[in-house]
């Protein structure tokens, strides 16, 4: 058995995908050089795959996109976000992780991406850098990259995310969330209720259809903890939930729990941080 | 989450259905594009007859007509879904723009829009949070983890979108009334054998997390800061 693995250099998710790919057979790891052009990159991957039995990538935005292109090119089925392979049966993540599906993947080669954080990262292996084939379609490519103005810590990469939900109550009341996030050098997040109400921009939304975070600590304030929200928060190493309702589902996903009114607790945390820092 | 006895679906006896967030933004975007530049918005879904309700919702916010690719309720895999959509699209006058949600909330296959684009020979850009249409071209942006990548494609094209693209409007009462009389065509495609053949759904084992209670109310602040220091974030 031979597996072709697409890797993004320096990406931990690619090393996690390598762990699963190894269970399928001998792995040839490849990346593609040049500006990102999905159809052209997929052509390079499909060509390099030759008669490989499997084509694998991380279940990242790019991995899922590229292997969908590869699958469409080859007219083969594609299983996204797989956590386990047993013969031709794959177990994959659905509903943002709330449900698993076991499915028979009838394709050849087997085309699949690996669900983030479902495998340990493997040691890096040598990567062959592919050139885009001369006749590949590069008409869809990145023409420009725009940086976010204003800077700040990006939600996806922040070490700490302080997040507010319906319990915060208003756009103005997010000042206490911003203050604490600022003191911790972290980013502000929120739940979907908050963006739908227009209290915060969608770029702050943590969840299945928002940003999936990977912080060391996620502080969830006044967030009930719907499964779609947890899907975006569970990449955090630790979750601290602050909620006035002791029955809130968020506590089932939390490592630390504080019951009470966030409007008192959050400013108290900020004050305590200032106190211990002696300012 | 509770499964049906045959483990093929969620038990939805006590649940409602709704359009996925990404698709909801796609419909809103289509309506805005046509409001600005003229044209027609056609909304299409593949699903059981009950999906008419979501199609009517889309027409209530401004879509002009709808196509239901009616199934018997059994789930179709992504390849079969894409093929049925391609057939439906090819039986219409050519569209300038085909909008899809980037991935569905339930099956999360990440591929239907891309497959449709390949079958129709159209360019495709996925995961978009901004779309500008001018002079027969689309200038679109996708989040690249902080910075945003910009693409430009000529129309016709396939674009797949994410929530955050816009803030969808709520349907008005007159909108809902108008939606009742807008045209809805029903087509019953034949389901081919699944190549990603669902065997069963499984509810994942609970992680069995037991949260450590740090206290109640503002009095918990010192203990919270202590934990933050232990985690190296304060």
HADDOCK unambig.tbl for C-alpha pairs under 7 A between the chains (distance, minus, plus):
assign (segid A and resid 64 and name CA) (segid B and resid 110 and name CA) 6.40 0.50 0.50
assign (segid A and resid 65 and name CA) (segid B and resid 110 and name CA) 6.98 0.50 0.50
assign (segid A and resid 68 and name CA) (segid B and resid 110 and name CA) 6.98 0.50 0.50
assign (segid A and resid 68 and name CA) (segid B and resid 111 and name CA) 5.18 0.50 0.50
assign (segid A and resid 68 and name CA) (segid B and resid 114 and name CA) 6.70 0.50 0.50
assign (segid A and resid 69 and name CA) (segid B and resid 114 and name CA) 6.43 0.50 0.50
assign (segid A and resid 72 and name CA) (segid B and resid 115 and name CA) 5.13 0.50 0.50
assign (segid A and resid 72 and name CA) (segid B and resid 118 and name CA) 6.41 0.50 0.50
assign (segid A and resid 77 and name CA) (segid B and resid 79 and name CA) 6.69 0.50 0.50
assign (segid A and resid 77 and name CA) (segid B and resid 195 and name CA) 5.87 0.50 0.50
assign (segid A and resid 77 and name CA) (segid B and resid 196 and name CA) 6.09 0.50 0.50
assign (segid A and resid 79 and name CA) (segid B and resid 109 and name CA) 6.99 0.50 0.50
assign (segid A and resid 80 and name CA) (segid B and resid 109 and name CA) 5.70 0.50 0.50
assign (segid A and resid 94 and name CA) (segid B and resid 106 and name CA) 6.00 0.50 0.50
assign (segid A and resid 94 and name CA) (segid B and resid 107 and name CA) 5.36 0.50 0.50
assign (segid A and resid 94 and name CA) (segid B and resid 108 and name CA) 5.96 0.50 0.50
assign (segid A and resid 95 and name CA) (segid B and resid 105 and name CA) 5.77 0.50 0.50
assign (segid A and resid 95 and name CA) (segid B and resid 106 and name CA) 4.55 0.50 0.50
assign (segid A and resid 95 and name CA) (segid B and resid 107 and name CA) 6.40 0.50 0.50
assign (segid A and resid 95 and name CA) (segid B and resid 108 and name CA) 6.92 0.50 0.50
assign (segid A and resid 98 and name CA) (segid B and resid 204 and name CA) 6.94 0.50 0.50
assign (segid A and resid 99 and name CA) (segid B and resid 201 and name CA) 6.85 0.50 0.50
assign (segid A and resid 99 and name CA) (segid B and resid 202 and name CA) 5.97 0.50 0.50
assign (segid A and resid 99 and name CA) (segid B and resid 203 and name CA) 5.07 0.50 0.50
assign (segid A and resid 99 and name CA) (segid B and resid 204 and name CA) 6.07 0.50 0.50
assign (segid A and resid 100 and name CA) (segid B and resid 201 and name CA) 5.69 0.50 0.50
assign (segid A and resid 100 and name CA) (segid B and resid 202 and name CA) 4.98 0.50 0.50
assign (segid A and resid 100 and name CA) (segid B and resid 203 and name CA) 6.20 0.50 0.50
assign (segid A and resid 100 and name CA) (segid B and resid 204 and name CA) 6.37 0.50 0.50
assign (segid A and resid 101 and name CA) (segid B and resid 198 and name CA) 6.93 0.50 0.50
assign (segid A and resid 101 and name CA) (segid B and resid 200 and name CA) 5.94 0.50 0.50
assign (segid A and resid 101 and name CA) (segid B and resid 201 and name CA) 4.43 0.50 0.50
assign (segid A and resid 101 and name CA) (segid B and resid 202 and name CA) 6.00 0.50 0.50
assign (segid A and resid 102 and name CA) (segid B and resid 198 and name CA) 6.16 0.50 0.50
assign (segid A and resid 102 and name CA) (segid B and resid 199 and name CA) 5.49 0.50 0.50
assign (segid A and resid 102 and name CA) (segid B and resid 200 and name CA) 5.40 0.50 0.50
assign (segid A and resid 102 and name CA) (segid B and resid 201 and name CA) 6.21 0.50 0.50
assign (segid A and resid 103 and name CA) (segid B and resid 196 and name CA) 6.11 0.50 0.50
assign (segid A and resid 103 and name CA) (segid B and resid 197 and name CA) 5.10 0.50 0.50
assign (segid A and resid 103 and name CA) (segid B and resid 198 and name CA) 4.22 0.50 0.50
assign (segid A and resid 103 and name CA) (segid B and resid 199 and name CA) 4.99 0.50 0.50
assign (segid A and resid 104 and name CA) (segid B and resid 196 and name CA) 5.67 0.50 0.50
assign (segid A and resid 104 and name CA) (segid B and resid 197 and name CA) 4.93 0.50 0.50
assign (segid A and resid 104 and name CA) (segid B and resid 198 and name CA) 6.49 0.50 0.50
assign (segid A and resid 104 and name CA) (segid B and resid 199 and name CA) 6.87 0.50 0.50
assign (segid A and resid 105 and name CA) (segid B and resid 195 and name CA) 6.14 0.50 0.50
assign (segid A and resid 105 and name CA) (segid B and resid 196 and name CA) 4.77 0.50 0.50
assign (segid A and resid 105 and name CA) (segid B and resid 197 and name CA) 6.52 0.50 0.50
assign (segid A and resid 106 and name CA) (segid B and resid 195 and name CA) 5.02 0.50 0.50
assign (segid A and resid 106 and name CA) (segid B and resid 196 and name CA) 6.24 0.50 0.50
assign (segid A and resid 107 and name CA) (segid B and resid 195 and name CA) 6.75 0.50 0.50
assign (segid A and resid 140 and name CA) (segid B and resid 123 and name CA) 6.67 0.50 0.50
assign (segid A and resid 140 and name CA) (segid B and resid 151 and name CA) 6.79 0.50 0.50
assign (segid A and resid 140 and name CA) (segid B and resid 153 and name CA) 6.33 0.50 0.50
assign (segid A and resid 141 and name CA) (segid B and resid 151 and name CA) 5.97 0.50 0.50
assign (segid A and resid 142 and name CA) (segid B and resid 149 and name CA) 6.00 0.50 0.50
assign (segid A and resid 142 and name CA) (segid B and resid 150 and name CA) 5.57 0.50 0.50
assign (segid A and resid 142 and name CA) (segid B and resid 151 and name CA) 4.95 0.50 0.50
assign (segid A and resid 143 and name CA) (segid B and resid 150 and name CA) 5.74 0.50 0.50
assign (segid A and resid 143 and name CA) (segid B and resid 151 and name CA) 5.48 0.50 0.50
assign (segid A and resid 144 and name CA) (segid B and resid 149 and name CA) 6.05 0.50 0.50
assign (segid A and resid 144 and name CA) (segid B and resid 150 and name CA) 5.06 0.50 0.50
assign (segid A and resid 145 and name CA) (segid B and resid 147 and name CA) 6.48 0.50 0.50
assign (segid A and resid 145 and name CA) (segid B and resid 148 and name CA) 5.50 0.50 0.50
assign (segid A and resid 145 and name CA) (segid B and resid 149 and name CA) 4.49 0.50 0.50
assign (segid A and resid 145 and name CA) (segid B and resid 150 and name CA) 5.81 0.50 0.50
assign (segid A and resid 146 and name CA) (segid B and resid 147 and name CA) 5.51 0.50 0.50
assign (segid A and resid 146 and name CA) (segid B and resid 148 and name CA) 5.00 0.50 0.50
assign (segid A and resid 146 and name CA) (segid B and resid 149 and name CA) 6.34 0.50 0.50
assign (segid A and resid 147 and name CA) (segid B and resid 146 and name CA) 6.95 0.50 0.50
assign (segid A and resid 147 and name CA) (segid B and resid 147 and name CA) 4.29 0.50 0.50
assign (segid A and resid 147 and name CA) (segid B and resid 148 and name CA) 6.25 0.50 0.50
assign (segid A and resid 148 and name CA) (segid B and resid 146 and name CA) 6.28 0.50 0.50
assign (segid A and resid 148 and name CA) (segid B and resid 147 and name CA) 5.58 0.50 0.50
assign (segid A and resid 154 and name CA) (segid B and resid 146 and name CA) 5.96 0.50 0.50
assign (segid A and resid 156 and name CA) (segid B and resid 145 and name CA) 6.65 0.50 0.50
assign (segid A and resid 160 and name CA) (segid B and resid 233 and name CA) 6.94 0.50 0.50
assign (segid A and resid 184 and name CA) (segid B and resid 233 and name CA) 6.73 0.50 0.50
assign (segid A and resid 184 and name CA) (segid B and resid 234 and name CA) 5.84 0.50 0.50
assign (segid A and resid 202 and name CA) (segid B and resid 164 and name CA) 5.09 0.50 0.50
assign (segid A and resid 209 and name CA) (segid B and resid 163 and name CA) 6.16 0.50 0.50
assign (segid A and resid 251 and name CA) (segid B and resid 211 and name CA) 6.64 0.50 0.50
assign (segid A and resid 252 and name CA) (segid B and resid 209 and name CA) 6.43 0.50 0.50
assign (segid A and resid 253 and name CA) (segid B and resid 209 and name CA) 6.45 0.50 0.50
assign (segid A and resid 254 and name CA) (segid B and resid 211 and name CA) 5.43 0.50 0.50
assign (segid A and resid 255 and name CA) (segid B and resid 209 and name CA) 6.91 0.50 0.50
assign (segid A and resid 255 and name CA) (segid B and resid 210 and name CA) 6.76 0.50 0.50
assign (segid A and resid 255 and name CA) (segid B and resid 211 and name CA) 4.34 0.50 0.50
assign (segid A and resid 255 and name CA) (segid B and resid 212 and name CA) 6.01 0.50 0.50
assign (segid A and resid 256 and name CA) (segid B and resid 211 and name CA) 4.85 0.50 0.50
assign (segid A and resid 256 and name CA) (segid B and resid 212 and name CA) 4.67 0.50 0.50
assign (segid A and resid 256 and name CA) (segid B and resid 213 and name CA) 5.76 0.50 0.50
assign (segid A and resid 256 and name CA) (segid B and resid 214 and name CA) 6.45 0.50 0.50
assign (segid A and resid 257 and name CA) (segid B and resid 211 and name CA) 5.82 0.50 0.50
assign (segid A and resid 257 and name CA) (segid B and resid 212 and name CA) 5.94 0.50 0.50
assign (segid A and resid 257 and name CA) (segid B and resid 213 and name CA) 4.65 0.50 0.50
assign (segid A and resid 257 and name CA) (segid B and resid 214 and name CA) 5.88 0.50 0.50
assign (segid A and resid 258 and name CA) (segid B and resid 213 and name CA) 5.99 0.50 0.50
assign (segid A and resid 258 and name CA) (segid B and resid 214 and name CA) 5.61 0.50 0.50
assign (segid A and resid 258 and name CA) (segid B and resid 215 and name CA) 5.41 0.50 0.50
assign (segid A and resid 258 and name CA) (segid B and resid 216 and name CA) 5.53 0.50 0.50
assign (segid A and resid 259 and name CA) (segid B and resid 215 and name CA) 6.96 0.50 0.50
assign (segid A and resid 259 and name CA) (segid B and resid 216 and name CA) 4.98 0.50 0.50
assign (segid A and resid 259 and name CA) (segid B and resid 217 and name CA) 6.21 0.50 0.50
assign (segid A and resid 260 and name CA) (segid B and resid 216 and name CA) 5.69 0.50 0.50
assign (segid A and resid 260 and name CA) (segid B and resid 217 and name CA) 4.45 0.50 0.50
assign (segid A and resid 261 and name CA) (segid B and resid 217 and name CA) 6.26 0.50 0.50
assign (segid A and resid 264 and name CA) (segid B and resid 218 and name CA) 5.68 0.50 0.50
assign (segid A and resid 265 and name CA) (segid B and resid 217 and name CA) 5.76 0.50 0.50
assign (segid A and resid 265 and name CA) (segid B and resid 218 and name CA) 4.29 0.50 0.50
assign (segid A and resid 265 and name CA) (segid B and resid 221 and name CA) 6.72 0.50 0.50
assign (segid A and resid 268 and name CA) (segid B and resid 218 and name CA) 5.70 0.50 0.50
assign (segid A and resid 268 and name CA) (segid B and resid 221 and name CA) 5.75 0.50 0.50
assign (segid A and resid 269 and name CA) (segid B and resid 221 and name CA) 4.80 0.50 0.50
assign (segid A and resid 269 and name CA) (segid B and resid 225 and name CA) 6.72 0.50 0.50
assign (segid A and resid 272 and name CA) (segid B and resid 221 and name CA) 6.45 0.50 0.50
assign (segid A and resid 272 and name CA) (segid B and resid 222 and name CA) 6.24 0.50 0.50
assign (segid A and resid 273 and name CA) (segid B and resid 225 and name CA) 6.50 0.50 0.50
